[in-house]
Amino acid sequence: MTTTRASTADVSTSAADTHPNEKEAPVAATPEITSVTPTSNGSVPVREGLTVHATDDGPVRVLTIDNVTKRNAFGGDMAPMLHRLLLDADADPGVRAIVVTGAGTESFSSGHDLQEVLKNPETAGDPVANAAFTTPPLLGTPVIAAVNGNAYAAGFILAMNCDLRIAGTNARFCAVGARIGLVPVGGQLSRLLDVVGYPVAFKLLATATPIDAEEALRVNFVTEVCDPAQTVERAVALGQHIAGSSPAVVRAVKTGLRASLAKGINAGAALEPQLAAVIRALPDGDEGVSSFLEKRPPVYPAAPTDLQDQLDAVAEF
């Protein structure tokens, strides 16, 4: 899998460079970005000059944040670009899992390009401009973060909001808000609590102290630690494993878990038979049982294009 590196400025300033004394920078307003279409060799073409790349590895779409000279900081229209590519991947019936990673093995993302906050301070914390970082939980397609090096500030928020995280041994995670005078946003006061529990979440947010990959594994923030050279490979392998399951059921699972987290266990339990009824109308159940009896791998169809709308309606999202 190859990517073409976009040109970047020579001078780099990011949250990882300056922690804990500088603030996160904003991103630009969402530009018009055309839907990505896989080529005959499976790759997804990216217009010259963009700094988020998309490639397909079978049913897994890999989105690569590429701003290496600035530790893959988000600058210009990179954040809205990532947002559009996430939505495009979720709408593509051929994509059954998404991997988000940073170019190279030295940094996932150090957050926003802090030089830009000085030029455009009014967009700092803008939920629309920063929608990419909180979008993964809203998608029906599973999103896996493959993290090497720094996942700081907005990079931390993005990794946290993915469904699963695989870390290279050099990974470091940091929620910088409390040390720079900013309330942690983007799900840090809500979703993080579900990922690691109250004591760990409070310590991470109140001290703004980085944790390494082993500590992240110990507190269940990541599910696996591996050599940095294998992080993307391991994430793609996990995505391909998920892709072997019914994509309709996977969407129902993610919707049900999201509802339980948002509305409580009792609401989630009440929702289970309603989600099951939606899926029962699809051929996936027959295929699953037939493949088991015939002792062959199941071949599940793509989820209907309106399935997520049906599931969200049942869950009242």
C-alpha positions in Angstrom: 0.0 0.0 0.0 1.5 3.3 -1.1 0.7 6.9 -0.5 1.9 10.1 -2.1 3.1 12.6 0.4 1.7 16.1 0.0 3.9 19.2 0.2 4.1 20.7 3.7 5.7 23.8 5.2 9.2 23.5 6.5 8.5 24.8 10.0 6.5 22.6 12.3 4.7 23.5 15.5 2.2 21.2 17.1 0.8 20.1 20.5 3.4 17.4 20.7 6.2 19.9 20.2 5.0 22.4 22.8 3.1 20.5 25.4 2.0 21.7 27.8 2.2 25.4 27.0 0.3 25.9 23.8 -3.2 25.6 22.6 -4.8 23.5 19.9 -5.4 25.1 16.6 -8.6 25.1 14.5 -9.2 23.7 11.1 -10.7 25.3 8.0 -14.3 25.1 7.0 -15.4 21.9 5.2 -14.5 22.0 1.5 -16.3 20.2 -1.3 -14.5 16.8 -1.7 -15.7 14.3 -4.3 -16.4 10.7 -3.2 -13.5 8.4 -3.5 -13.8 5.5 -5.9 -11.4 2.5 -5.8 -9.4 1.9 -8.9 -8.9 -1.4 -10.6 -6.0 -2.3 -8.3 -7.9 -1.5 -5.2 -6.3 1.9 -4.4 -8.3 5.1 -4.0 -7.0 8.0 -6.0 -6.3 11.2 -4.1 -6.1 14.6 -5.7 -2.7 16.1 -5.7 -2.0 18.3 -2.8 -4.3 16.7 -0.3 -2.8 15.4 2.9 -5.2 12.7 3.9 -4.8 9.6 1.7 -7.2 6.8 1.1 -6.4 3.3 0.0 -8.3 0.0 0.0 -6.9 -3.3 1.3 -9.7 -5.6 0.3 -12.8 -4.6 2.3 -10.7 -2.3 4.6 -10.3 1.3 3.8 -7.1 2.9 5.2 -7.1 6.6 5.8 -3.7 8.1 6.3 -3.0 11.5 7.9 0.0 12.8 6.0 1.8 15.8 7.3 5.0 14.2 8.3 7.1 17.3 8.7 4.7 18.5 11.4 4.2 15.1 13.1 1.0 14.6 11.1 -0.6 17.7 12.6 -3.9 18.8 11.1 -3.5 22.0 9.1 -5.5 23.7 6.3 -8.4 21.6 5.3 -7.1 18.3 6.5 -9.7 17.8 9.2 -12.8 18.5 7.0 -11.1 16.3 4.4 -10.8 13.4 6.8 -14.4 14.0 7.8 -15.5 13.7 4.2 -13.4 10.6 3.6 -14.9 8.9 6.7 -18.4 9.6 5.5 -17.5 8.3 2.0 -16.1 5.1 3.4 -19.1 4.5 5.5 -21.4 5.0 2.5 -19.4 2.6 0.3 -21.0 -0.9 0.4 -17.6 -2.5 -0.4 -16.0 -1.1 2.8 -16.6 -3.1 5.9 -14.0 -1.6 8.2 -12.0 1.6 8.3 -8.4 2.1 9.6 -7.2 5.5 10.5 -3.4 6.0 10.9 -0.6 8.6 10.5 2.0 8.5 7.7 5.3 6.9 8.8 5.9 5.3 12.2 6.8 8.4 14.3 3.4 10.1 14.9 -0.3 9.3 14.6 -1.2 13.0 14.9 0.2 15.7 17.2 -3.1 17.6 17.0 -3.7 20.8 15.2 -1.0 22.9 13.5 -0.6 25.4 16.3 0.7 28.1 13.9 -2.7 28.2 12.4 -4.5 29.0 15.7 -2.7 32.3 15.7 -4.1 33.1 12.3 -7.6 31.7 12.8 -8.3 31.7 16.6 -12.1 32.0 16.0 -12.4 28.4 14.9 -10.7 26.9 17.9 -13.1 24.3 19.4 -15.6 24.8 16.5 -17.6 21.5 16.5 -18.4 21.8 12.8 -14.8 22.5 11.8 -13.6 19.6 14.0 -16.3 17.1 13.2 -13.8 14.5 11.8 -12.5 13.8 15.3 -15.9 12.9 16.7 -17.4 11.2 13.6 -16.2 7.6 14.1 -18.8 6.6 16.8 -21.6 7.9 14.5 -20.7 5.7 11.6 -22.1 2.2 11.2 -18.8 1.0 9.8 -16.2 0.0 12.5 -13.2 2.4 12.8 -9.8 1.2 14.0 -7.0 3.5 15.0 -3.5 2.3 14.2 -1.4 4.5 16.4 2.4 5.0 16.3 4.1 7.8 18.1 2.2 10.8 19.4 -1.6 10.9 19.6 -1.9 14.2 21.3 -4.8 16.8 21.6 -7.0 16.4 18.5 -5.0 13.2 17.6 -5.9 11.8 21.0 -9.6 12.7 20.5 -9.6 11.0 17.1 -8.0 7.8 18.5 -10.3 7.8 21.5 -13.4 8.1 19.3 -12.5 5.1 17.1 -14.0 1.7 18.1 -10.7 0.0 18.6 -7.1 1.1 18.9 -3.9 -0.8 18.1 -0.7 0.8 19.3 2.9 0.6 18.3 5.4 0.3 21.1 6.4 3.9 20.6 2.8 5.2 21.0 2.1 8.0 23.5 -1.4 9.3 24.3 -2.1 12.7 25.9 -5.2 14.8 26.5 -3.6 18.2 26.9 -6.6 20.4 27.8 -6.2 20.9 31.6 -2.5 21.9 31.2 -3.3 24.6 28.6 -6.4 26.0 30.2 -9.0 24.4 27.9 -11.9 22.1 28.9 -11.4 18.7 27.3 -14.0 18.4 24.5 -14.7 16.0 21.7 -16.0 13.2 23.9 -13.2 13.4 26.4 -15.8 14.0 29.2 -18.1 11.3 28.0 -16.8 8.7 25.7 -13.4 8.4 27.5 -15.4 7.4 30.6 -16.9 4.4 28.7 -13.5 3.4 27.3 -11.3 3.4 30.5 -13.6 4.1 33.5 -13.7 7.0 35.9 -10.4 6.9 37.8 -8.3 6.4 34.7 -10.3 9.0 32.7 -10.0 11.6 35.5 -6.3 11.1 35.9 -5.7 11.4 32.2 -7.7 14.5 31.9 -6.9 16.3 35.2 -3.1 15.7 35.0 -2.7 15.9 31.2 0.1 13.5 31.6 1.0 11.3 28.6 0.8 7.5 28.9 2.8 5.1 26.8 1.6 2.1 24.9 2.0 -0.4 27.7 0.1 1.8 30.1 -2.6 2.3 27.5 -2.9 -1.5 27.2 -3.1 -2.0 30.9 -6.0 0.4 31.2 -7.8 -1.0 28.2 -7.4 2.1 26.1 -5.8 0.0 23.4 -6.4 -3.7 22.6 -3.0 -4.6 21.3 0.6 -3.4 21.3 3.0 -4.4 18.5 6.1 -3.3 16.7 5.5 0.1 15.0 6.3 -1.4 11.6 3.4 -3.8 12.0 0.7 -1.4 13.5 -1.2 -0.7 10.3 -0.8 -4.4 9.2 -2.3 -5.6 12.5 -5.2 -3.0 12.3 -6.0 -4.1 8.7 -5.9 -7.7 9.7 -8.4 -7.0 12.5 -10.5 -5.1 10.0 -10.5 -8.0 7.6 -11.5 -10.3 10.4 -14.5 -8.1 11.2 -15.2 -8.0 7.5 -15.8 -11.7 7.6 -18.9 -11.2 9.8 -22.2 -10.0 8.5 -21.9 -6.3 7.8 -25.5 -5.8 8.7 -25.1 -7.4 12.1 -21.9 -5.5 12.8 -23.9 -2.2 12.1 -26.6 -3.4 14.4 -24.1 -4.3 17.1 -22.4 -0.9 16.9 -25.8 0.9 17.0 -27.0 -1.2 20.0 -23.8 -0.5 22.0 -24.0 3.2 21.1 -27.6 3.3 22.3 -26.7 1.5 25.6 -23.9 3.9 26.3 -26.1 6.9 25.5 -29.3 5.8 27.1 -28.4 3.2 29.7 -28.4 -0.6 29.9 -32.1 -1.0 30.3 -32.8 1.0 27.1 -30.1 -1.0 25.3 -31.7 -4.3 26.4 -35.1 -3.1 25.2 -33.6 -2.2 21.9 -32.1 -5.6 21.2 -35.3 -7.4 19.8 -36.1 -4.3 17.7 -32.6 -4.4 16.1 -32.9 -8.1 15.6 -36.2 -7.7 13.8 -34.6 -5.3 11.3 -31.8 -7.8 10.6 -34.1 -10.8 10.4 -35.7 -9.3 7.3 -32.3 -9.7 5.5 -30.7 -12.8 4.0 -27.8 -12.8 6.4 -29.3 -15.2 8.9 -30.1 -17.8 6.3 -26.6 -17.5 4.8 -25.0 -17.8 8.3 -26.9 -20.9 9.2 -26.4 -22.5 5.7 -22.7 -21.9 5.7 -22.4 -23.5 9.2 -24.3 -26.6 8.1 -22.4 -26.8 4.9 -19.1 -26.3 6.7 -18.0 -23.3 4.5 -17.1 -19.7 5.2 -20.2 -17.5 5.0 -20.5 -15.0 2.1 -22.6 -12.1 3.3 -24.1 -9.5 1.1 -23.3 -5.8 1.5 -25.6 -4.1 4.0 -28.5 -2.3 2.3 -27.8 1.3 1.7 -30.7 2.4 3.9 -29.9 0.0 6.7 -28.2 2.5 9.0 -31.1 4.8 8.7 -33.5 2.0 9.7 -31.3 1.1 12.7 -30.9 4.7 13.8 -34.7 5.1 13.5 -35.3 2.1 15.8 -32.7 3.4 18.2 -34.2 6.9 18.0 -30.9 8.6 17.2 
